Amino acid sequence: MPPTSPPQPLVKGAPVAVPSLYGRRAAGLLVILAALGITGLLSVSFGANPLPPVRAWEVLWSRDGSEASHIVWTVRMPRTLLGVLVGAAFGVSGALLQALTRNPLADTEILGVNAGAGFAVTIGVGFFGLTSIHGYLWFAFVGGAAAMVLVYLIGSAGRAAASPAVLVLAGVALTVMLNGFSTFLTLIDEETFRALRSWKIGAIAGIGLDETVAVLPFLLLGLLIAVLLAGPLNSIALGDDLAASLGTKVGRTRVLGILAVTLLAGGATALTGGIGFVGLMVPHIVRWFTGPDQRWIILYSALAAPALVLAADVIGRVIVRPGEIEVGIVTAVVGAPVLIALVRRRTASGL
């Protein structure tokens, strides 16, 4: 009797999954790039003095000295570039945190990183008289890193590894506490902290190009570290013991991951204040296209998060024209229902 062949469904099914995943990734990348291009064009088109998108597109390719050219290149283009940078920073830092902690609810806002950076900046402004981002940028880095380490220590107290549920509770509690302290300081000396009011909410308006350039090297370094960590993070997803057996240096990966999150979230928070929920939503959305591979998740998050931030900024400019709603408020309104939906799910997106 000839040898029995393997069951047909397994033979047919095995090669089909790979093209399906590649096709989903390719389609997702095209969708994200299109969304980023469209939101970028809308960002340079809409504002207190709206321009037709066709006219904005023409001005982008040829500066003609007109009023429209001045508006696009001196006001809206720096704002759009800032939205792209901080969006990528918050999106990638959220993806890193979710991978490092194996917690689908991890985010710089929920785990207190933004609040720690914001509180440290408030201290720098109120007690040290710092008024320039060149001065309080380092306060943002130290505050964000300290908050993240504190939350991790609380979550792992008495345990071999940090509990995802305790991490979230510790992060939320620390965020509330630090935001309360910050608010208290701003209330007892309103004049000193007047400039921080819109910043604390999360805004990308009114930030000069020189300030963005000052933070740019730190954001690029954080993104570079995140890309280099993508492979080891895939091993950590299997568990620390198995990752170590595969040759991954777990301790070094976590330290570098914390450094990358500090550079990304601290730098972005120093520029715009905390823009919440971006790092929570985007990695979950992109996993629908990428699967659990951290290399693709980080790439997609770096492209999709800017599109979300720019879309929120455009919505904030349009719905109360000629006034504006800060981008942090818009993302919070969208992000809160997403957080509730994630909490209610039996299984979150694969990490």
VEXLO-162488 format. One record per residue (C-alpha): residue in one letter; x, y, z; chain. Coordinates in Angstrom, 1 decimal, decimal comma, padded with zeros to 4 digits. Layout:
BEGIN
<A <X Y Z> A>
...
This chain:
BEGIN
<M <000,0 000,0 000,0> A>
<P <001,5 003,4 -000,9> A>
<P <002,2 005,8 002,0> A>
<T <-000,7 007,9 003,1> A>
<S <-000,4 011,5 002,0> A>
<P <-001,0 014,3 004,6> A>
<P <-004,5 015,6 004,9> A>
<Q <-005,3 017,9 002,0> A>
<P <-006,6 020,9 004,1> A>
<L <-003,2 021,2 005,9> A>
<V <-001,3 021,0 002,6> A>
<K <-003,5 023,5 000,9> A>
<G <-003,8 025,8 003,9> A>
<A <-000,2 026,2 004,8> A>
<P <001,0 028,3 001,9> A>
<V <-002,2 030,3 001,7> A>
<A <-001,7 032,0 005,1> A>
<V <001,6 033,7 004,1> A>
<P <000,4 035,5 000,9> A>
<S <-002,7 036,5 002,9> A>
<L <-000,6 038,1 005,6> A>
<Y <001,7 039,8 003,1> A>
<G <-001,3 041,0 001,1> A>
<R <-002,9 042,4 004,3> A>
<R <000,4 044,2 005,1> A>
<A <000,7 045,7 001,7> A>
<A <-002,9 046,8 001,6> A>
<G <-002,5 048,3 005,1> A>
<L <000,6 050,2 004,1> A>
<L <-001,1 051,7 001,1> A>
<V <-004,1 052,8 003,2> A>
<I <-001,8 054,3 005,9> A>
<L <000,3 056,2 003,4> A>
<A <-002,8 057,5 001,6> A>
<A <-004,3 058,6 005,0> A>
<L <-001,0 060,4 005,9> A>
<G <-000,9 062,2 002,6> A>
<I <-004,5 063,3 002,8> A>
<T <-004,3 064,5 006,4> A>
<G <-001,1 066,3 005,6> A>
<L <-002,7 068,1 002,7> A>
<L <-005,8 069,0 004,8> A>
<S <-003,5 070,2 007,6> A>
<V <-001,9 072,8 005,3> A>
<S <-005,3 073,7 003,8> A>
<F <-007,6 074,3 006,8> A>
<G <-007,4 076,9 009,6> A>
<A <-008,7 080,3 010,4> A>
<N <-008,0 081,3 006,8> A>
<P <-008,9 078,1 004,8> A>
<L <-007,4 077,4 001,4> A>
<P <-008,8 075,1 -001,3> A>
<P <-006,7 071,9 -001,1> A>
<V <-005,8 072,4 -004,8> A>
<R <-004,4 075,8 -004,1> A>
<A <-002,5 074,5 -001,0> A>
<W <-001,0 071,7 -003,2> A>
<E <000,1 074,3 -005,8> A>
<V <001,8 076,4 -003,2> A>
<L <003,6 073,4 -001,7> A>
<W <005,3 072,8 -005,0> A>
<S <006,0 076,5 -005,9> A>
<R <006,5 079,3 -003,4> A>
<D <005,2 082,3 -005,2> A>
<G <005,4 085,0 -002,5> A>
<S <001,6 085,2 -002,2> A>
<E <-000,4 085,4 001,0> A>
<A <-001,3 081,7 000,6> A>
<S <002,3 080,8 000,2> A>
<H <003,2 082,7 003,4> A>
<I <000,4 080,9 005,3> A>
<V <001,4 077,5 004,1> A>
<W <005,1 077,7 004,5> A>
<T <005,5 079,8 007,7> A>
<V <002,5 078,8 009,7> A>
<R <000,9 075,5 008,6> A>
<M <003,9 073,5 007,3> A>
<P <005,9 073,7 010,5> A>
<R <002,7 072,8 012,4> A>
<T <002,1 069,8 010,1> A>
<L <005,7 068,6 010,4> A>
<L <005,4 068,9 014,2> A>
<G <002,3 066,8 014,1> A>
<V <004,1 064,1 012,1> A>
<L <007,0 064,0 014,5> A>
<V <005,1 063,9 017,8> A>
<G <002,5 061,5 016,3> A>
<A <005,3 059,1 015,3> A>
<A <006,9 059,5 018,8> A>
<F <003,8 058,8 020,8> A>
<G <002,7 055,9 018,4> A>
<V <006,0 054,1 018,5> A>
<S <006,5 054,7 022,3> A>
<G <003,1 053,1 022,9> A>
<A <004,0 050,1 020,7> A>
<L <007,3 049,7 022,6> A>
<L <005,5 049,9 026,0> A>
<Q <002,9 047,3 025,0> A>
<A <005,7 044,9 023,8> A>
<L <008,0 045,5 026,7> A>
<T <005,3 044,9 029,3> A>
<R <003,2 042,4 027,3> A>
<N <000,3 044,6 028,3> A>
<P <-002,3 045,5 025,6> A>
<L <-003,4 048,5 027,6> A>
<A <000,1 050,0 028,0> A>
<D <000,5 053,6 026,8> A>
<T <002,6 056,6 027,8> A>
<E <-000,6 058,4 029,0> A>
<I <-002,0 055,4 031,0> A>
<L <001,4 054,4 032,5> A>
<G <002,1 057,9 033,7> A>
<V <005,0 058,8 031,4> A>
<N <003,3 061,9 030,0> A>
<A <002,2 063,0 033,5> A>
<G <005,8 062,5 034,8> A>
<A <007,3 064,5 032,0> A>
<G <004,6 067,2 032,4> A>
<F <005,1 067,5 036,2> A>
<A <008,8 067,8 035,8> A>
<V <008,4 070,6 033,2> A>
<T <006,0 072,3 035,6> A>
<I <008,7 072,1 038,3> A>
<G <011,3 073,5 035,9> A>
<V <009,1 076,4 034,9> A>
<G <007,8 077,3 038,4> A>
<F <010,9 076,8 040,6> A>
<F <013,8 077,3 038,2> A>
<G <012,3 080,0 036,0> A>
<L <012,8 078,0 032,7> A>
<T <010,9 079,5 029,8> A>
<S <012,6 077,8 026,8> A>
<I <012,3 074,2 025,6> A>
<H <016,1 074,1 025,6> A>
<G <016,0 074,4 029,3> A>
<Y <013,1 072,2 030,4> A>
<L <013,6 069,5 027,8> A>
<W <015,9 067,6 030,2> A>
<F <013,3 067,9 033,0> A>
<A <010,8 066,2 030,6> A>
<F <013,2 063,3 030,0> A>
<V <014,0 062,8 033,7> A>
<G <010,3 063,1 034,7> A>
<G <009,1 060,6 032,1> A>
<A <011,8 058,1 032,9> A>
<A <011,2 058,4 036,7> A>
<A <007,5 057,9 036,3> A>
<M <007,9 054,8 034,1> A>
<V <010,4 053,2 036,4> A>
<L <008,2 053,9 039,5> A>
<V <005,1 052,4 037,8> A>
<Y <007,1 049,3 036,8> A>
<L <008,5 048,9 040,4> A>
<I <005,0 049,2 041,8> A>
<G <003,6 046,7 039,3> A>
<S <006,4 044,1 040,1> A>
<A <006,5 044,6 043,9> A>
<G <006,4 041,1 045,5> A>
<R <006,2 039,4 042,1> A>
<A <008,7 037,8 039,7> A>
<A <007,3 040,0 036,9> A>
<A <005,1 043,1 036,6> A>
<S <001,4 042,3 036,5> A>
<P <-000,4 044,0 033,6> A>
<A <-003,4 044,9 035,7> A>
<V <-001,4 046,4 038,5> A>
<L <000,7 048,3 036,0> A>
<V <-002,4 050,0 034,6> A>
<L <-003,7 050,7 038,1> A>
<A <-000,4 052,1 039,2> A>
<G <000,0 054,2 036,1> A>
<V <-003,5 055,7 036,4> A>
<A <-003,0 056,5 040,1> A>
<L <000,4 058,1 039,4> A>
<T <-001,1 060,1 036,5> A>
<V <-003,9 061,4 038,7> A>
<M <-001,5 062,3 041,5> A>
<L <001,0 064,1 039,3> A>
<N <-001,6 066,0 037,3> A>
<G <-003,1 067,0 040,6> A>
<F <000,2 068,4 041,9> A>
<S <000,7 070,2 038,6> A>
<T <-002,7 071,8 038,7> A>
<F <-002,1 072,9 042,3> A>
<L <001,1 074,6 041,4> A>
<T <-000,5 076,4 038,4> A>
<L <-003,4 077,6 040,6> A>
<I <-001,2 079,1 043,3> A>
<D <000,8 081,1 040,7> A>
<E <-001,4 081,6 037,6> A>
<E <000,8 084,3 036,1> A>
<T <003,9 082,1 036,0> A>
<F <002,2 079,1 034,5> A>
<R <-000,1 081,0 032,1> A>
<A <001,8 079,7 029,1> A>
<L <001,5 076,1 030,2> A>
<R <-002,3 076,0 030,1> A>
<S <-002,8 075,0 026,5> A>
<W <000,4 073,0 026,6> A>
<K <-000,8 070,8 029,5> A>
<I <-003,9 069,8 027,4> A>
<G <-001,8 068,8 024,4> A>
<A <-001,5 071,3 021,6> A>
<I <000,7 071,6 018,5> A>
<A <-000,3 075,2 017,7> A>
<G <002,2 078,1 018,3> A>
<I <005,3 076,0 018,4> A>
<G <008,2 077,4 016,4> A>
<L <010,3 075,5 014,0> A>
<D <013,5 076,2 016,1> A>
<E <011,9 074,4 019,0> A>
<T <011,0 071,4 016,9> A>
<V <014,6 071,3 015,5> A>
<A <015,9 071,4 019,1> A>
<V <014,0 068,2 020,0> A>
<L <014,4 066,5 016,6> A>
<P <017,7 064,7 017,3> A>
<F <016,3 063,0 020,4> A>
<L <013,1 061,9 018,6> A>
<L <015,2 060,5 015,7> A>
<L <017,5 058,6 018,2> A>
<G <014,5 057,2 020,0> A>
<L <013,0 056,0 016,7> A>
<L <016,3 054,4 015,7> A>
<I <016,6 052,5 019,0> A>
<A <013,0 051,3 018,5> A>
<V <013,7 049,9 015,1> A>
<L <016,8 048,1 016,4> A>
<L <014,8 046,6 019,2> A>
<A <012,1 045,2 017,0> A>
<G <013,7 041,8 016,6> A>
<P <014,5 041,2 020,3> A>
<L <011,0 042,4 021,2> A>
<N <009,5 039,5 019,1> A>
<S <011,5 037,1 021,3> A>
<I <010,4 038,8 024,5> A>
<A <006,8 038,2 023,4> A>
<L <007,4 034,5 023,9> A>
<G <008,4 035,0 027,5> A>
<D <011,6 036,1 029,2> A>
<D <013,0 032,5 029,7> A>
<L <012,4 031,4 026,1> A>
<A <013,8 034,8 024,9> A>
<A <017,0 034,3 026,9> A>
<S <017,3 030,7 025,5> A>
<L <017,1 032,1 022,0> A>
<G <020,0 034,5 022,7> A>
<T <018,1 037,7 023,4> A>
<K <019,6 039,9 026,2> A>
<V <016,3 040,6 028,0> A>
<G <017,7 043,0 030,5> A>
<R <019,5 045,1 027,9> A>
<T <016,5 045,1 025,6> A>
<R <014,3 046,4 028,4> A>
<V <016,8 049,1 029,4> A>
<L <017,1 050,3 025,8> A>
<G <013,4 050,1 025,4> A>
<I <012,9 052,4 028,5> A>
<L <015,5 054,8 027,0> A>
<A <013,7 054,9 023,6> A>
<V <010,3 055,5 025,3> A>
<T <011,9 058,3 027,4> A>
<L <013,4 060,0 024,4> A>
<L <010,2 059,7 022,4> A>
<A <007,6 060,5 024,9> A>
<G <009,7 062,9 026,9> A>
<G <010,7 064,9 023,8> A>
<A <007,2 064,9 022,4> A>
<T <005,7 065,9 025,7> A>
<A <008,2 068,8 026,1> A>
<L <007,0 070,1 022,7> A>
<T <003,3 069,6 022,9> A>
<G <002,2 068,4 026,3> A>
<G <000,7 065,0 026,7> A>
<I <-001,4 063,9 023,7> A>
<G <-003,1 060,9 025,1> A>
<F <-004,4 057,6 023,7> A>
<V <-002,4 057,9 020,5> A>
<G <000,1 055,2 021,6> A>
<L <-002,8 053,1 022,9> A>
<M <-005,0 053,1 019,8> A>
<V <-002,6 053,0 016,9> A>
<P <-000,7 049,8 017,7> A>
<H <-004,0 047,9 018,1> A>
<I <-005,2 049,2 014,8> A>
<V <-002,1 048,4 012,9> A>
<R <-002,0 044,8 014,3> A>
<W <-005,1 044,1 012,2> A>
<F <-002,8 044,4 009,2> A>
<T <000,6 043,3 010,5> A>
<G <-000,1 040,5 012,9> A>
<P <002,1 040,3 016,1> A>
<D <005,5 041,0 014,3> A>
<Q <007,0 044,0 016,2> A>
<R <009,1 045,0 013,1> A>
<W <005,9 045,8 011,2> A>
<I <004,0 047,2 014,2> A>
<I <006,7 049,8 014,8> A>
<L <006,9 050,7 011,2> A>
<Y <003,2 051,0 010,8> A>
<S <002,8 052,9 014,1> A>
<A <005,4 055,5 012,9> A>
<L <003,2 056,2 009,9> A>
<A <-000,3 055,7 011,2> A>
<A <000,0 057,8 014,4> A>
<P <001,0 061,0 012,6> A>
<A <-002,1 060,6 010,4> A>
<L <-004,3 060,3 013,5> A>
<V <-002,7 063,4 015,1> A>
<L <-003,1 065,5 012,0> A>
<A <-006,7 064,4 011,6> A>
<A <-007,4 065,3 015,2> A>
<D <-005,7 068,7 014,7> A>
<V <-007,7 069,4 011,5> A>
<I <-011,0 068,5 013,3> A>
<G <-010,1 070,8 016,2> A>
<R <-009,5 073,7 013,8> A>
<V <-012,7 073,1 011,8> A>
<I <-015,5 072,5 014,3> A>
<V <-015,1 075,8 016,2> A>
<R <-013,7 078,0 013,5> A>
<P <-012,2 080,6 013,8> A>
<G <-011,2 079,2 017,2> A>
<E <-009,5 075,9 017,8> A>
<I <-009,8 072,9 020,1> A>
<E <-006,4 071,4 021,2> A>
<V <-005,5 068,1 019,6> A>
<G <-005,1 066,5 023,0> A>
<I <-008,8 067,0 023,7> A>
<V <-009,9 065,5 020,3> A>
<T <-007,7 062,4 020,8> A>
<A <-009,1 062,0 024,3> A>
<V <-012,7 062,1 023,1> A>
<V <-011,9 059,4 020,5> A>
<G <-009,5 057,4 022,7> A>
<A <-011,7 057,0 025,8> A>
<P <-014,3 054,8 024,0> A>
<V <-011,5 052,8 022,5> A>
<L <-010,0 052,2 025,9> A>
<I <-013,4 051,0 027,2> A>
<A <-013,8 048,7 024,2> A>
<L <-010,3 047,2 024,8> A>
<V <-011,0 046,6 028,5> A>
<R <-014,3 044,8 027,7> A>
<R <-012,7 042,5 025,1> A>
<R <-011,9 039,0 026,3> A>
<T <-008,7 039,0 024,3> A>
<A <-006,9 042,1 023,1> A>
<S <-004,8 042,2 019,9> A>
<G <-002,0 039,7 020,0> A>
<L <001,2 041,0 021,5> A>
